[in-house]
Amino acid sequence: MERASGRRDAQDRADRIRIFRQELDALITGGVLSLTGEQRAAVDAHLDHQVADLTHRFDIDVSESQKQLSLGMRIVSALGGLALCAGVFLLFYRFWGLLGTPVQVGILIAAPLVGLAAMDFASRRERTLYFTALIGLVTFACFVLDLTVLGQLFNITSSPNAFLAWGAFALILAYIYGLCLPLAAGLICLIVFGAATLMSLTGAWWTGFWERPETILLPGVLIALAPLLMPPGKSDQFAGTYPLVGLLAVFAVILGLWHNGGASWLPFASKTVERIYQILAFLAATAVIWIGIHFDLRGTVNLGAAYFVICLYIKMVDWWWDWMPKYVFFFVVGAVAIVLLTAFRKLRERTA
């Protein structure tokens, strides 16, 4: 994780250097600042040396085109990892019945260990960690498959504790190598573990939490608020991943109960519960926007704003779609979009 944090700091430094050069050119062109040829050459040489050193040590992106390519490489790494995970699952189940129990247990134990060794090998030979992230997803999939199949082989009663083990394993991978995808997978596992545990405390079978989605709310909120509860500097690496995963879980539950109040534990009629969650959806979006602004979390603000708009448009469809002429409906939607843009601009000006 220290190396990943160092690469992030190096990238920030390179971005500041690029912006400084652009501003320096603007100042010189506008006549605000005057440098002799020797002074400008000395500044350029110093900055070139800094960028070259950072590039050599951390393989950072020094231009916008490189940043776009890096984004594409991250997407390819994620998709490739998911494809390999699917391949591992299908390969196991294709040939599994042909193997004896000792061989099966040996493969299950060895698979994640081989993945860990491959991750360590790849991380020592690449600075961008794209291949390490890809191998990490496969290693996590092997560990999930490991516990699942071992439970089937030895007829172990299923429990939500498996999700706790999977989540802890994914978080360990994420923090050792500074990888966001394993972290997101681990947080999802922890949310499922929390929801299933709450469900089991009611006396029902733990898998029933899918039918009572309110059990997901508390774990989702705790995950979203985790960076605010951590010591300063401990969550900087993944400051945006925790709120993203936690809030998406909470928002999904609220939208689900918006349309299916019968799944709620609230002692009210289904329609009443749906209205309660419709109001809660807008209050939650507003609260998320405020928290994001207060703690300077740009991604959280964007997520809250997007959720607010989605909820508003869903409500507009509920109100007007059936009786309003379609062209009028879309004109109204466009007008509302203009009003929202104006409101967000005012909010942006006030926060500035």
N, C-alpha and C positions, 0 to 999 in steps of 0.2 A: 504493500500500500504506500510506503514511503516513496517508492519510485514513481508510482502513478501520481501521487500528490506533487512530486517534484516536476513531473512532465506538465501537469496542469499549471503550476507556477511559471514554468519556462514558457509555456504557450501564452500566458497572460503577459509576461515580459516582452515577448516578441510582438504581440499585438500592440502594446504601448509604444514600442519603438516604431512600428509602422505608422501609427497615428501621429507620433511626434514628428516624424519626417514629413508627413503630409502637412501638418500645421506649420512646420518650419518653412516649407516651400511657400505656403500661403502668406506667411508673415514677410518673407523676403520679397515675394512678388508684389505685395501690397505696399512695400516701402516702409513697413513698421520696424523692420529689423534689417541691419546691414552687417554682413560678414565678409571678410576678405577671402580671397581664394584659398589661402593657407588655412584659415580658420574653418572654412566649410569642408576642406579636404580632411582636416583633423577630426572633425565631428563625424563625417561619413566613414572614415577609417575605423574610428572607435565603435560606431554602431554596427558596421559590417563585421567587426571582430566579435562583438557580443552575439549577434545573430548566428554567425558561423559556429561559435562555441556552443550555443544552445542547441543548434541543429545537430551538431556532432554528438552531443551527450544525450539528447532526448528525442531526436527525430521529429521536431515540431513542424507545424505548417507555417510557412512564412508568407503566404499569399492567399487570397480568397479562393482561387482555383484549387489550391492544395486543400483548403478546408472543405470544399465541396467534394473533392475526391475522397477525403478521409471519412466524410459522412457516408458516402456511398460504400466505402469499405466496411464501415461499421454495420451498415444494413446487410451487406453481403455476408458478413461474419455471423450475424444473428440468424439470417435465413439458412445459411449453411449449417449452423449448429442445430437448428430445429430439424432440418432434413436428416442430419446424421442421427439425431435422437430417434426419429421415426424409424430409420434404418436399423438401429440397434434393437428397438423393440420388436420389429418384424423378423429380424434375423433370429433373435432368441426364440420366439414362439414358432418359427418355421422348423427349427431343428431340435427344439427342446425335448420332445418326446423320444428322440432317438438316443439320448444320453442317460447314463445311469445316475443315481442320486449323488454318489460321491463326486462325480465329474461335474454335475450341476452345481453343487455347493462350492466346489473349487473355482469354477468360472465366476460364480456370483461374488465370491470374496475377492478374486483377482481383478475383476473388471474395473471397479472404482480405484483400486490401488494403481493399476496401470495408467488410468486416466490422470491421477495425481502426479505420477512420475512424468507423464507426457507434458502436463501443464508446467511443471518445474523446468523441464528441458526447454520447452518453447519460450518460457518467460526469460530465460537466461540468454537467449539468442535473438530476441526481437525487443525493440524498445516501444513499439506501438501496441503490443499485446492483442492484436487482432486474432492471431492463431490461438493464443492462450485463451481468449474469450470463447472461441469456437470449441476448443477442447474442453473448456470448463462446463459448457452446456451438456456435452456428451457425458462427461464425468458425473454430473448431477443426475442425468437420466439413468446412468448405470446404477447409481446409488438408490434411486427410487425403485428401479427394477429389482435391485438386490433385496430390499426389505419386502417388497410385494411378493416376489416369487418364493423367498424363504418362508414367509408366512403361509403361503399355499402348500409348500412342500411338507411343512411340519404341523399343518392344521392349527395355526395360532389364531386365536380370536382377534378380529380386527379391532383397532382402537384409534382414536385421534392422535395417539402418541407418535405414530409414524410420521405425521405431518410436522410434529415438533422436531423429530430427528432430521427430516429432510430440510426443514427451515434452518436449523442450526448448521447443518453441513453447507448449505448454500451461502449462508452469511459468512462462514469461515473462509470459503473460497473467495467471496467478494472482498473481504477486508484484507486478505493476504495479498491478493493480486490487484486490488483496486478495480473490480469489474462490476458494472451496474446491472447487467442482465442476470447473473446469479443472485445478486441482491434482491432484485424484483421478484424472482422466483421464490427466494427464501421468505420474503415478506408475505407473499400470497399464501405460502404454506403456513406461516404463523397465524395469519388471519383465519384460515380454515381451522387450524388447531384451536384457536380461541373460541370460534363460533361453535365448533363441535363439542368442546368442553362445556360451554354454557348450556348447550342442548342436553348433554348427558346429566347435568345437575338437576334438570327438571324431571328426571326419571324416564325420559324417552331415549330411544336408540340414537346414538350420536350422529348418524348419517341423516337424520331428519332435519338438520339445520337448514337444508335446502328448502324445506317447506316452511320454515320459520325464519325468513331472512333477517329479521330484527336482531338475531344473534350475531350477525356480522357487523352491526353498527359499532359496538363497543371496541372490538379489536381494530376495526378500521380507523376509528377516531384516535386510538392510542398510537397506532402506526403513524398516522398523519402528524401527530404532535410530538413524536419521538425526538426530532432534531431540536425542538425547543427545550426538551428536558435533559438533553445530553450536555456534558461539559463543553465549553467553547473549544473549537478546534477539532473535536472528535467526530463531528458529523459534517464537516465542510466538504469532504469528498463526495458524499451522497446526499447533500442537503435537499436536492430536488426530487430524489427517488422516493424517499419516505412519504412526503405529502402526496406525490402523484399516485402511488399505489393505494395508500390509505383513503384518500379522498375519492378516487375512482370507485373503490369498494362501497363507500358510504353513499355516494351519489347513485350508484347502480341500485342499491337497496331502496333508497327513497323513491326512485322512479318506478321500481317494481311494485312497491306498495301504493304508489300513486294510482296504479291501474288494477291492483288486486288487494283490496283492503281486507279480504277474508283471510289472508295469510298472516295478519297481525295478531299479536297477543292483546291489543287494546280492547277493553270490554265495551265496544261500541258497534253499531251497525257498520256493514262494509262500506257503504257510501260515506258515512261520517268519517271513518278512518281514512278513506281516500282523500277527502277534503283536508283533513289534518295534515297529511303528508304532502299535499300540494302546497299548503302554506309553509310547511317546514322546508320544502325544497327551495323556495325563494329566500327564506330566512337563512338557510345554510349557505346558499350561494353568496348572499350579502355578507355574512360573517366571514366566509373564506376570503372574499375580496378585501375586507377590512384588515384581517389578520395578515394577508399578503402585503398590503401597503404598509402596515405598522412595522412589520419585521423585514421589510425590503426583500420580499420573496416574489420576484417577477413571474416565475412559472406558476406559483399559487394564485396570483392575481389573474393571470390569463385563464387558468382552469376554472376559477370561480366565475369569471365573466362569461366564458363559453357555456358553462352549465346554466347560468341565469338566462342566457339567450335561448338555449334549447328548451328550458322549462317554459319560458314565455311563449315560444312558438307552438309548443305542444298545447298549451292552454288556449291559444288563439284558434288552433284547429278544433279543439273541443267546443269552443264557443260559437264559431262562425262558419265552419266549413260546410255544414249541412244546409244552411238556409241562405247564405250569402252567395251572390254570383261569383264565380271563380275569379274573373278578372278584377272584381272589386276586392276580393280577399287578398290577392297578390299585391294590389296597390296599397292596401292597408299594411301588409307585411313590410313593403318597401318604406312606407311612411314611418312605421315603428322603428325600422332599422336606422333611418335618419335621426330620429329622436334619441335612440340609444347612442349613436355616434356622437351626437352633440353632448349628451350627458357624460359619456366617457371622456370626451375631450376636456370638459370642464373639470372633471375629477382629476385628470392628468395634470392640468394646469395648477390645480390646488396642491397636489402632492409635490409638484416641482418647487 
